[in-house]
Amino acid sequence: MQRDSIDLGSISIPRLFRAYFIPTLLGMLSLCAVTATDGIFVGRGVGSDGLAAVNICISPTMVIMGICLMLGVGASVVSSIHLARNNVKAARHNITQAIAAATVIVLLFLICSLMSPTATGRLLGSSETLMSLVTEYMPWAFTCCLFQAWAAIGLFVVRLDGSPRYAMWCNVIPGVLNAVLDYIFIFPLGMGLRGAGIATCISCALGGFMVIAYLTFGASVLRFIKIKWSRKSLALSLRNLGYQCKIGISAMLGEATMGMLMLMGNLMFMRYMGNNGVGAFSIACYYCPFVFMIGNAIAQSAQPIISYNYGRGNHRRVVSTERLAVFAAIGSGLIVTAAFIFIPSGMVHLFLDSGRPTAVIAVEGFPYFSVAFVFFIFNLTAIGYFQSVEKVMFSIIFALLRGVIFLVPAFILMPLIMGNTGIWMALAVSESLTSVCIIACYLSRKRSSLVR
C-alpha cells in the first residue's frame, strides 16, 4: 500500500500520463475479465439462454454503477482541486461522503429490486422462457453492486492518493479469483447460472474490501475521516454531495449509456430476431465493457493530472494532457475496431460453438457494431476533460446526446432503414453524431476566443 512517487505538478506529461494509464488500463481490463469470464463459462456451461439471462440482469446494475461513478468522478475532481490548494481535510471529507452515500443508494436499490425478482425481470424485458434463469442470477448480480460501488469510487481516490499500481491489483486479483471460482462452481459443482453469480459476488467483495482497507489503513493522504452527524454537518455534506454529483453527472450518464445500450438492444433484438438475437447481442455486450474501460482508463488517467493543474492555474499542462489523451483514444479505438472486423469468429467462439444460430448472428454483426468504437472512446475522453475542468454543462450535454437523445432514436429507426444490420449500427450512429457535436463545439469555442 505504499504511495508511488508522483508529482502531478512537475513531472513531464507523457511520463505522468504513462504512470497512470498503464496500471489503470490493466486494472480496468482485469475488472472487465470478471464479466467476460462469466460469459465464457456461462456460454459453455449453460448455453445461449444463460447468456441472454445475464444480459437482461446487467442493465440496471450499469445504471447503479453510473450513479457511483458520478460520485467517484465528482469526489476525485473536487479532492484534486482541494489538494492543489493544500486543503487536505476537505478532500478527505469529500471522499468519505461519496462512499457513504453510494452505500445507502445501493442498499435501497437492493431492497426495491429484490422484493419481487420476477416482476423486476419482466420490467427488464425478460421472456417467460428466460425467467427462471433471470431470477436465479439476479440476486447475486445485484448484490455485487455494493462491492462494485466501493471499488468504483474508491479506485479514483486510490489513484489520486498516488497508488495507481495498488488500484490495478484491486482489479487484477478479483478478476483471477473470479475465473477460478467460475470454473469450480459451474463445471465440477454443476451450480449453473447461480454458481456464476456467486463466483462474481465473492470476487467483487474481495475487490471492494481491498479498496476499503486501503482507505482505512494504507492511504498516505486521502483516508477516511469521521462524519459528524449534527444538522449543520449533514446539511454541508448534502451540499458537497450535490456539487460532486453536478460535476460527475456525465459519468453517470456515460455508465447509463451502457445500461441503455443493453436495454434498447435487448428489446430490439428480441422484437426482430428473438432469443437467438438477444443471445448474439449479449456476446457483443460482454466485449463492450472492455471498450468502455479503455475509454474510462484514458479519461481517469488524465483526470488527476488535468484537475490538479487546473486547480493551480497551469493551463499549458492541462492542454498537453488532453491532447495526449485524445491521441491515445483514437489509437485505442482503431485497434479494438480492427479486432472486431478481422477476428469476429474467434471472439464469438470463446462463448459459443461456431455452428449455433446465435453464434452465426454475432459473427455477422460484430464488424458493423465495431464501427462505433473510435467515436465511443473519443467521446468518453472528451467528456472526461470537461468534467476535470468543471465545465459541467458541456459534459452533461454530450453525455445526454450519446446516451439518450441520439441512441434511443437510432435503435428505433435504424432497423427500419437497414433491417437487422441497422440494429448493430445504431450505436455507431449515436456515437458518431456525438463526436461531430463535440468537434463543432470545440471549433466554435476556439474561433470565439480568437475573435476576442
C-alpha positions as CSV (number, residue, x, y, z in Angstrom):
1,M,0.0,0.0,0.0
2,Q,2.9,2.3,-0.5
3,R,2.4,5.6,-2.2
4,D,4.0,5.9,-5.6
5,S,6.3,8.8,-6.2
6,I,4.1,11.0,-8.4
7,D,4.2,14.8,-8.6
8,L,1.2,16.0,-10.6
9,G,2.6,19.5,-11.0
10,S,6.2,19.0,-12.3
11,I,6.8,15.5,-13.9
12,S,6.6,15.6,-17.7
13,I,3.1,15.0,-19.1
14,P,3.9,11.9,-21.2
15,R,5.7,10.2,-18.3
16,L,3.0,11.2,-15.9
17,F,0.2,10.0,-18.2
18,R,2.0,6.7,-18.8
19,A,2.5,6.2,-15.0
20,Y,-1.3,6.4,-14.6
21,F,-2.5,4.9,-17.8
22,I,-0.7,1.6,-17.9
23,P,-1.8,0.3,-14.4
24,T,-5.2,1.9,-14.8
25,L,-5.8,0.2,-18.1
26,L,-4.5,-3.2,-16.9
27,G,-6.6,-2.9,-13.8
28,M,-9.8,-2.0,-15.6
29,L,-9.3,-4.7,-18.3
30,S,-8.9,-7.2,-15.4
31,L,-12.2,-5.9,-14.0
32,C,-13.8,-6.5,-17.3
33,A,-12.4,-10.0,-17.2
34,V,-14.8,-10.7,-14.3
35,T,-17.8,-10.1,-16.6
36,A,-16.2,-11.7,-19.7
37,T,-15.1,-14.8,-17.8
38,D,-18.7,-15.2,-16.5
39,G,-19.9,-15.1,-20.1
40,I,-17.4,-17.6,-21.4
41,F,-18.2,-20.2,-18.7
42,V,-22.0,-19.4,-18.8
43,G,-21.9,-19.9,-22.6
44,R,-20.1,-23.1,-22.4
45,G,-21.8,-24.5,-19.2
46,V,-25.4,-23.1,-19.5
47,G,-25.8,-22.1,-23.2
48,S,-27.1,-19.1,-25.1
49,D,-30.2,-18.7,-22.9
50,G,-27.9,-18.3,-19.9
51,L,-26.0,-15.5,-21.8
52,A,-29.3,-13.8,-22.6
53,A,-30.5,-14.0,-18.9
54,V,-27.2,-12.5,-17.7
55,N,-27.5,-9.7,-20.2
56,I,-31.1,-8.9,-19.0
57,C,-29.9,-8.6,-15.4
58,I,-26.9,-6.4,-16.2
59,S,-28.6,-3.3,-17.5
60,P,-29.9,-2.0,-14.1
61,T,-26.5,-2.6,-12.5
62,M,-25.0,-0.4,-15.1
63,V,-27.3,2.4,-14.0
64,I,-26.4,1.9,-10.3
65,M,-22.7,1.9,-11.3
66,G,-23.3,5.1,-13.2
67,I,-24.5,6.8,-10.0
68,C,-21.4,5.5,-8.2
69,L,-19.1,6.8,-10.9
70,M,-20.8,10.1,-10.8
71,L,-20.0,10.3,-7.1
72,G,-16.4,9.0,-7.8
73,V,-15.6,11.4,-10.5
74,G,-17.1,14.3,-8.6
75,A,-15.2,13.4,-5.4
76,S,-12.0,12.9,-7.3
77,V,-12.2,16.2,-9.2
78,V,-13.1,18.2,-6.1
79,S,-10.5,16.5,-4.0
80,S,-7.8,17.1,-6.6
81,I,-8.5,20.8,-6.5
82,H,-8.6,20.8,-2.7
83,L,-5.2,19.0,-2.6
84,A,-3.8,21.5,-5.1
85,R,-4.8,24.2,-2.6
86,N,-3.4,22.3,0.4
87,N,-6.9,21.7,1.9
88,V,-6.4,18.0,2.9
89,K,-9.3,17.9,5.4
90,A,-11.9,19.0,2.8
91,A,-10.5,16.4,0.4
92,R,-10.9,13.6,3.0
93,H,-14.5,14.8,3.8
94,N,-15.4,14.6,0.1
95,I,-14.3,11.0,-0.4
96,T,-15.8,9.8,2.8
97,Q,-19.2,11.4,2.0
98,A,-19.2,9.9,-1.5
99,I,-18.6,6.3,-0.4
100,A,-21.2,6.6,2.4
101,A,-23.8,8.0,0.0
102,A,-23.2,5.2,-2.5
103,T,-23.6,2.6,0.1
104,V,-27.0,3.9,1.1
105,I,-28.1,4.2,-2.6
106,V,-27.2,0.6,-3.4
107,L,-28.9,-0.8,-0.3
108,L,-32.1,1.0,-1.3
109,F,-31.8,-0.4,-4.8
110,L,-31.4,-4.0,-3.4
111,I,-34.5,-3.7,-1.3
112,C,-36.6,-2.4,-4.1
113,S,-35.4,-4.7,-6.9
114,L,-35.2,-8.0,-4.9
115,M,-38.6,-7.7,-3.2
116,S,-40.0,-9.4,-6.4
117,P,-37.3,-10.7,-8.8
118,T,-40.0,-11.9,-11.2
119,A,-41.6,-8.5,-11.5
120,T,-38.2,-6.9,-11.9
121,G,-37.3,-9.4,-14.7
122,R,-40.5,-8.7,-16.6
123,L,-39.7,-4.9,-16.3
124,L,-36.3,-5.5,-17.8
125,G,-37.8,-7.3,-20.9
126,S,-37.3,-11.0,-19.9
127,S,-39.4,-13.5,-21.8
128,E,-41.2,-16.3,-19.8
129,T,-38.8,-18.9,-21.2
130,L,-35.8,-17.0,-19.7
131,M,-37.5,-16.0,-16.4
132,S,-36.2,-18.9,-14.3
133,L,-32.6,-18.2,-15.3
134,V,-33.1,-14.5,-14.8
135,T,-34.4,-14.9,-11.2
136,E,-31.6,-17.4,-10.5
137,Y,-28.9,-15.0,-11.4
138,M,-30.4,-11.7,-10.4
139,P,-29.9,-11.7,-6.5
140,W,-26.2,-12.4,-6.9
141,A,-25.6,-9.9,-9.7
142,F,-27.5,-7.1,-7.9
143,T,-25.7,-7.8,-4.5
144,C,-22.4,-7.3,-6.4
145,C,-23.3,-3.7,-6.8
146,L,-22.5,-2.9,-3.2
147,F,-18.9,-4.0,-3.5
148,Q,-18.5,-2.6,-7.0
149,A,-19.7,0.7,-5.7
150,W,-16.9,0.8,-3.1
151,A,-14.4,-0.1,-5.8
152,A,-15.8,2.4,-8.4
153,I,-15.5,5.3,-6.1
154,G,-12.5,4.2,-4.1
155,L,-10.2,3.5,-7.0
156,F,-10.5,7.1,-8.1
157,V,-9.3,8.0,-4.7
158,V,-6.5,5.4,-4.6
159,R,-5.1,6.7,-7.8
160,L,-5.4,10.3,-6.7
161,D,-3.6,9.3,-3.5
162,G,-0.6,8.3,-5.6
163,S,-1.1,4.5,-5.8
164,P,-2.2,3.5,-9.3
165,R,-0.4,0.2,-9.0
166,Y,-2.4,-0.8,-5.9
167,A,-5.6,0.2,-7.7
168,M,-4.5,-2.1,-10.5
169,W,-4.2,-5.1,-8.1
170,C,-7.6,-4.3,-6.7
171,N,-9.0,-5.2,-10.1
172,V,-6.5,-7.9,-11.2
173,I,-6.8,-10.2,-8.1
174,P,-10.6,-10.3,-8.1
175,G,-10.5,-11.0,-11.9
176,V,-8.2,-14.0,-11.4
177,L,-10.3,-15.3,-8.4
178,N,-13.5,-15.0,-10.5
179,A,-12.1,-17.1,-13.3
180,V,-11.1,-19.9,-10.8
181,L,-14.4,-19.8,-9.0
182,D,-16.5,-19.7,-12.2
183,Y,-14.9,-22.9,-13.4
184,I,-15.3,-24.7,-10.0
185,F,-18.9,-23.6,-9.4
186,I,-20.2,-24.1,-13.0
187,F,-18.4,-27.4,-14.0
188,P,-17.2,-29.6,-11.1
189,L,-20.0,-28.5,-8.8
190,G,-22.7,-28.1,-11.5
191,M,-24.3,-25.0,-10.0
192,G,-25.1,-23.4,-13.3
193,L,-26.0,-19.8,-13.5
194,R,-26.3,-19.5,-9.8
195,G,-22.7,-20.6,-9.5
196,A,-21.6,-17.9,-11.9
197,G,-23.4,-15.3,-9.8
198,I,-21.9,-16.5,-6.5
199,A,-18.4,-16.5,-8.0
200,T,-18.8,-12.9,-9.2
201,C,-20.2,-11.8,-5.9
202,I,-17.2,-13.3,-4.0
203,S,-14.6,-11.8,-6.3
204,C,-16.2,-8.4,-6.3
205,A,-16.4,-8.5,-2.5
206,L,-12.7,-9.1,-2.3
207,G,-12.0,-6.1,-4.6
208,G,-14.3,-3.8,-2.6
209,F,-12.8,-4.8,0.7
210,M,-9.3,-4.2,-0.7
211,V,-10.2,-0.6,-1.5
212,I,-11.9,-0.1,1.9
213,A,-8.8,-1.5,3.6
214,Y,-6.5,0.9,1.7
215,L,-8.7,4.0,2.5
216,T,-8.9,2.9,6.2
217,F,-5.3,1.8,6.9
218,G,-3.0,2.4,4.0
219,A,-3.7,5.8,2.4
220,S,-1.0,8.4,2.5
221,V,-3.3,11.4,2.4
222,L,-6.8,10.6,1.3
223,R,-8.1,8.3,4.1
224,F,-11.5,8.1,5.7
225,I,-12.5,10.8,8.2
226,K,-15.2,10.6,10.8
227,I,-18.6,12.0,9.6
228,K,-20.3,14.5,12.0
229,W,-24.0,13.9,12.5
230,S,-25.1,17.3,13.6
231,R,-27.8,19.1,11.5
232,K,-25.3,21.6,10.2
233,S,-22.7,19.0,9.3
234,L,-25.3,16.9,7.4
235,A,-26.5,20.0,5.5
236,L,-22.9,20.7,4.5
237,S,-22.5,17.1,3.5
238,L,-25.6,17.2,1.3
239,R,-24.3,20.4,-0.3
240,N,-20.9,18.8,-1.0
241,L,-22.6,15.7,-2.5
242,G,-24.7,17.9,-4.7
243,Y,-21.7,19.6,-6.1
244,Q,-19.9,16.3,-6.6
245,C,-23.0,15.0,-8.5
246,K,-23.1,18.1,-10.6
247,I,-19.5,17.6,-11.7
248,G,-19.8,13.8,-12.1
249,I,-23.3,13.5,-13.6
250,S,-21.9,13.0,-17.1
251,A,-20.0,10.0,-15.7
252,M,-23.3,8.6,-14.5
253,L,-24.8,9.3,-17.9
254,G,-21.8,7.5,-19.5
255,E,-22.4,4.4,-17.5
256,A,-26.2,4.7,-18.0
257,T,-25.4,4.8,-21.7
258,M,-24.2,1.2,-21.4
259,G,-27.3,0.3,-19.5
260,M,-29.5,2.0,-22.1
261,L,-27.5,0.3,-24.9
262,M,-28.2,-3.1,-23.3
263,L,-31.8,-2.4,-22.6
264,M,-32.6,-1.0,-26.1
265,G,-30.6,-3.7,-27.8
266,N,-32.4,-6.4,-25.8
267,L,-35.8,-5.0,-26.7
268,M,-34.9,-4.5,-30.4
269,F,-33.1,-7.9,-30.9
270,M,-36.0,-9.7,-29.1
271,R,-38.5,-7.9,-31.4
272,Y,-36.8,-8.6,-34.7
273,M,-34.7,-11.7,-34.0
274,G,-36.0,-13.4,-30.9
275,N,-33.9,-15.2,-28.2
276,N,-31.1,-16.0,-30.6
277,G,-30.7,-12.3,-31.4
278,V,-30.6,-11.4,-27.8
279,G,-28.0,-14.1,-27.2
280,A,-25.9,-12.7,-30.0
281,F,-26.2,-9.2,-28.7
282,S,-25.2,-10.4,-25.2
283,I,-21.9,-11.6,-26.6
284,A,-21.2,-8.2,-28.0
285,C,-22.2,-6.7,-24.6
286,Y,-19.6,-8.9,-22.9
287,Y,-16.9,-7.1,-25.0
288,C,-18.5,-3.6,-24.6
289,P,-17.1,-3.1,-21.1
290,F,-13.6,-3.6,-22.4
291,V,-14.1,-0.8,-24.9
292,F,-15.8,1.3,-22.2
293,M,-13.0,0.7,-19.8
294,I,-10.3,1.6,-22.3
295,G,-12.1,5.0,-22.7
296,N,-12.5,5.2,-19.0
297,A,-8.9,4.4,-18.4
298,I,-7.8,7.2,-20.7
299,A,-10.2,9.7,-19.1
300,Q,-9.4,8.6,-15.5
301,S,-5.6,8.7,-16.1
302,A,-5.8,12.2,-17.5
303,Q,-8.3,13.4,-14.8
304,P,-6.0,13.8,-11.8
305,I,-3.3,15.5,-13.9
306,I,-5.8,17.9,-15.5
307,S,-7.8,18.7,-12.3
308,Y,-4.6,19.3,-10.2
309,N,-3.0,21.6,-12.8
310,Y,-6.4,23.3,-13.4
311,G,-6.6,24.0,-9.7
312,R,-3.1,25.5,-9.8
313,G,-3.9,27.6,-13.0
314,N,-1.3,25.8,-15.2
315,H,-3.2,25.9,-18.5
316,R,-0.3,24.6,-20.6
317,R,-0.1,21.3,-18.7
318,V,-3.9,20.9,-18.9
319,V,-3.9,21.3,-22.7
320,S,-0.9,19.0,-23.2
321,T,-2.5,16.3,-21.1
322,E,-5.8,16.4,-23.0
323,R,-4.0,16.4,-26.4
324,L,-2.2,13.2,-25.4
325,A,-5.4,11.6,-24.2
326,V,-7.2,12.3,-27.5
327,F,-4.3,10.6,-29.4
328,A,-4.5,7.7,-27.1
329,A,-8.3,7.4,-27.6
330,I,-8.1,7.4,-31.4
331,G,-5.3,4.9,-31.5
332,S,-7.0,2.6,-29.0
333,G,-10.3,2.8,-30.9
334,L,-8.7,1.8,-34.1
335,I,-7.0,-1.3,-32.5
336,V,-10.3,-2.5,-31.0
337,T,-12.2,-1.9,-34.2
338,A,-9.7,-4.0,-36.2
339,A,-10.1,-6.9,-33.8
340,F,-13.9,-6.9,-34.3
341,I,-13.6,-6.7,-38.1
342,F,-10.8,-9.2,-38.7
343,I,-11.4,-11.9,-36.0
344,P,-15.1,-11.9,-35.1
345,S,-15.4,-15.7,-35.3
346,G,-12.6,-16.2,-32.8
347,M,-14.1,-13.7,-30.4
348,V,-17.5,-15.3,-30.6
349,H,-16.1,-18.9,-30.4
350,L,-14.9,-18.2,-26.8
351,F,-18.5,-18.1,-25.8
352,L,-20.4,-20.5,-28.1
353,D,-19.6,-23.1,-30.7
354,S,-19.5,-21.5,-34.2
355,G,-22.3,-23.6,-35.7
356,R,-25.0,-22.3,-33.4
357,P,-27.6,-19.8,-34.8
358,T,-26.7,-17.4,-32.0
359,A,-23.0,-17.5,-32.9
360,V,-23.7,-17.0,-36.6
361,I,-25.7,-13.9,-35.9
362,A,-23.0,-12.5,-33.7
363,V,-20.2,-13.1,-36.2
364,E,-22.1,-11.3,-38.9
365,G,-23.0,-8.4,-36.7
366,F,-19.6,-7.7,-35.0
367,P,-18.0,-5.8,-37.8
368,Y,-21.0,-3.4,-38.1
369,F,-21.1,-3.0,-34.3
370,S,-17.4,-2.1,-34.2
371,V,-17.8,1.0,-36.4
372,A,-18.8,2.8,-33.2
373,F,-15.6,2.2,-31.2
374,V,-13.3,5.1,-32.3
375,F,-16.1,7.6,-31.7
376,F,-17.1,5.8,-28.5
377,I,-13.6,6.1,-26.8
378,F,-13.1,9.6,-28.2
379,N,-16.4,10.8,-26.7
380,L,-15.5,9.3,-23.3
381,T,-12.2,11.1,-23.3
382,A,-13.6,14.4,-24.3
383,I,-16.4,14.3,-21.7
384,G,-13.8,13.4,-19.1
385,Y,-11.9,16.5,-19.9
386,F,-14.9,18.7,-19.4
387,Q,-15.5,17.0,-16.0
388,S,-11.9,17.6,-15.0
389,V,-12.0,21.4,-15.6
390,E,-15.5,21.8,-14.1
391,K,-17.2,22.6,-17.4
392,V,-20.3,20.7,-16.2
393,M,-22.8,21.8,-18.7
394,F,-20.8,20.6,-21.7
395,S,-20.1,17.2,-20.2
396,I,-23.8,16.8,-19.4
397,I,-25.0,17.8,-22.8
398,F,-22.6,15.5,-24.7
399,A,-23.4,12.6,-22.3
400,L,-27.1,13.1,-22.9
401,L,-26.6,13.2,-26.7
402,R,-24.8,9.8,-26.8
403,G,-26.8,8.1,-24.0
404,V,-30.4,9.1,-24.8
405,I,-31.0,11.8,-27.5
406,F,-29.2,10.0,-30.3
407,L,-29.1,6.4,-29.0
408,V,-32.8,5.7,-28.5
409,P,-34.0,7.0,-31.9
410,A,-31.1,5.2,-33.6
411,F,-32.2,1.9,-32.2
412,I,-35.8,2.6,-33.3
413,L,-35.1,4.0,-36.8
414,M,-32.0,2.1,-38.0
415,P,-33.8,-1.4,-38.2
416,L,-36.5,0.3,-40.4
417,I,-33.8,1.7,-42.7
418,M,-31.3,-1.2,-42.8
419,G,-33.1,-4.2,-41.4
420,N,-31.3,-6.4,-38.8
421,T,-28.0,-4.8,-39.7
422,G,-29.4,-1.5,-38.6
423,I,-29.7,-2.7,-35.0
424,W,-26.0,-3.4,-35.0
425,M,-25.3,0.0,-36.5
426,A,-27.4,2.0,-34.0
427,L,-24.5,2.6,-31.6
428,A,-22.2,3.8,-34.4
429,V,-24.8,6.4,-35.5
430,S,-25.3,7.7,-31.9
431,E,-21.6,7.9,-31.1
432,S,-20.5,9.5,-34.5
433,L,-23.2,12.2,-34.2
434,T,-22.0,13.0,-30.7
435,S,-18.4,13.2,-31.9
436,V,-19.4,15.7,-34.6
437,C,-21.1,17.8,-32.0
438,I,-18.1,17.8,-29.7
439,I,-15.7,18.8,-32.5
440,A,-18.1,21.5,-33.7
441,C,-18.3,22.9,-30.2
442,Y,-14.5,22.9,-29.9
443,L,-14.0,24.7,-33.2
444,S,-16.7,27.2,-32.3
445,R,-15.2,28.0,-28.9
446,K,-11.7,28.3,-30.5
447,R,-13.0,30.7,-33.1
448,S,-14.7,32.8,-30.4
449,S,-11.5,33.0,-28.4
450,L,-9.5,34.2,-31.5
451,V,-12.1,36.9,-32.2
452,R,-11.8,38.2,-28.7
